[in-house]
């Protein structure tokens, strides 16, 4: 058993990974739709006002960006399961009615009593099967309610602690029967528009509209259209102003997730739709708001700082900001200070404290020189040109502001020939003398050249293996045959021994050549990494000065 697991463990791992991925990839989307709004006004409406009943829900859907993801709730999963069980019960009840009518019709048939009784018994068996399915359905419904009730109870589960001499007890709960879960777990579902079009409105039948959005008739049509969230609303117009009251319903279940009322001018109806959409987005995503409290030192600097949260700028930043839970990017900028940035997943708590110190930009200057004699080119600090490099001038003045610097040297002959260098904060001292060692190459061509060479070496290795396996195997075969006495020709043994030795030597040579080329390829790939700047020691400075004196 262990042998089989070792042999196929890679297959088991890949299969498990694919199973996990497909569970998320093929998850059903959460469909969002909107229906035409109603007018609460009894007055005669002109064509522009009538068009507003279709334009407003379309604009709200347009302002709700695609690519959202909804965290479903246990109540939502319960409503879906209950609806599926209800549909199943209705179908079973219709089948039961049909089978009972069929059984009753058998009594009216003419024929032998024994044959009629046999048909009745077969029909009774079908009826009993359907009844059992209905009872099983009702049992599942009851279990769903019980499991949902237990899952939402506020009682904490009691944990039992016991001493065990083993850090892991493989026999723990071995004979305990695990209770299968009936209620589906909440999951993350991608939000998609009805018919994949934000402008496509859901049009229920007249009977469903007359029954009302709370009716079973209306719910059946929404569920049949595979809609999970439906925006419905009403409009009131008074002169040049209007009001919309809209609600987001969740189906199945007909639960209202949120309601909003917005008022605006008929000339600025787009902003009214945008405000309504901004209200619905957190409800659709179902992300609970979290508070980010800022404790930035010094406080007087933070008061005049500019805070950016996911691109939203706060010029007078408050002490705390409320945002939906999830990943957010925050940047704090203040004049004369180094900008601070953070990207964090704000989940698992209601309040987060963002603490930090703003560091002054240390405007210091130093010099940086190239250690290796290079061709003529240009030395950059970020995107700023520092100096033109030549045989006479191979150093440049550089300014530091307390943030890490990534610079580069570009060749004058070939703009693609360059190398990068990195200056950390610890080396940024006033009047610091730094040196950089780098090799100017066209990295794209260099890496491609080494990659092709590695591929060729690998191809040679693969091609040599079959010949080696054959010759070595043949050598073992003829040697064993000669030892058993079934082969008398010793020259044949020597011939295949020679072939095996030569082919093995070629394969090992190819293996060494491939290892050599692979190492060169990895070195070429690493050449893109910036070389670290180093501080020139006092001995190096004195030696270079003594050399200059001697040359003079």
HELIX and SHEET records of a PDB file:
HELIX    1   1 UNK A    2  UNK A   25  1                                  24    
HELIX    2   2 UNK A   47  UNK A   63  1                                  17    
HELIX    3   3 UNK A   74  UNK A  106  1                                  33    
HELIX    4   4 UNK A  113  UNK A  151  1                                  39    
HELIX    5   5 UNK A  194  UNK A  196  5                                   3    
HELIX    6   6 UNK A  206  UNK A  211  1                                   6    
HELIX    7   7 UNK A  216  UNK A  224  1                                   9    
HELIX    8   8 UNK A  266  UNK A  268  5                                   3    
HELIX    9   9 UNK A  269  UNK A  285  1                                  17    
HELIX   10  10 UNK A  299  UNK A  303  1                                   5    
HELIX   11  11 UNK A  425  UNK A  427  5                                   3    
HELIX   12  12 UNK A  443  UNK A  484  1                                  42    
HELIX   13  13 UNK A  490  UNK A  526  1                                  37    
HELIX   14  14 UNK A  538  UNK A  551  1                                  14    
SHEET    1   A 5 UNK A  38  UNK A  39  0                                        
SHEET    2   A 5 UNK A 229  UNK A 238  1                                        
SHEET    3   A 5 UNK A  30  UNK A  34  1                                        
SHEET    4   A 5 UNK A 188  UNK A 193  1                                        
SHEET    5   A 5 UNK A  69  UNK A  71 -1                                        
SHEET    1   B 4 UNK A  38  UNK A  39  0                                        
SHEET    2   B 4 UNK A 229  UNK A 238  1                                        
SHEET    3   B 4 UNK A 241  UNK A 250 -1                                        
SHEET    4   B 4 UNK A 255  UNK A 265 -1                                        
SHEET    1   C 3 UNK A 320  UNK A 324  0                                        
SHEET    2   C 3 UNK A 289  UNK A 297 -1                                        
SHEET    3   C 3 UNK A 351  UNK A 357  1                                        
SHEET    1   D 4 UNK A 312  UNK A 314  0                                        
SHEET    2   D 4 UNK A 306  UNK A 309 -1                                        
SHEET    3   D 4 UNK A 326  UNK A 333 -1                                        
SHEET    4   D 4 UNK A 340  UNK A 346 -1                                        
SHEET    1   E 4 UNK A 395  UNK A 400  0                                        
SHEET    2   E 4 UNK A 364  UNK A 370 -1                                        
SHEET    3   E 4 UNK A 433  UNK A 436  1                                        
SHEET    4   E 4 UNK A 534  UNK A 535 -1                                        
SHEET    1   F 5 UNK A 384  UNK A 389  0                                        
SHEET    2   F 5 UNK A 377  UNK A 381 -1                                        
SHEET    3   F 5 UNK A 405  UNK A 411 -1                                        
SHEET    4   F 5 UNK A 417  UNK A 423 -1                                        
SHEET    5   F 5 UNK A 441  UNK A 442 -1                                        
SHEET    1   G 5 UNK A 384  UNK A 389  0                                        
SHEET    2   G 5 UNK A 377  UNK A 381 -1                                        
SHEET    3   G 5 UNK A 405  UNK A 411 -1                                        
SHEET    4   G 5 UNK A 417  UNK A 423 -1                                        
SHEET    5   G 5 UNK A 531  UNK A 532  1                                        
END                                                                             
